[in-house]
Amino acid sequence: MNRKKYRARETQRFLKWISDYRGRWYLICTPGEQMTMSKMYSLIKKLRKEGFYELIFVLLMVHRDAEFMRDIPNHLALDMLTKAWPGRQDDVLERILTYFA
């Protein structure tokens, strides 16, 4: 299947999902007090199951100011650093040095 047809089919699938799950779509797109950590967890699981990975990052960005989101960048960075460190210390340190250069 060519890329254009694939994208058209995926867009149609996405639009149908929005129509079927308007409440979820509203939560994804609307920052505010209605979003909770448990709702975020549930939405991410559902988006993952549907294969809407890009929307997970949109969701995280839209709700980046929520109190429960404050520690996620540090948590993810430390987790990825811990996994990358063994055998790649020089690469990790070089990237840190590049940032400060």
Secondary structure, DSSP 4 states (H G I P E B T S, - for coil): --HHHHHHHHHHHHHHHHHHTHHHHHHHH--STT--HHHHHHHHHHHHHHT-HHHHHHHHHHTTTSGGGTTHHHHHHHHHHHHH-TTTHHHHHHHHHHHH-
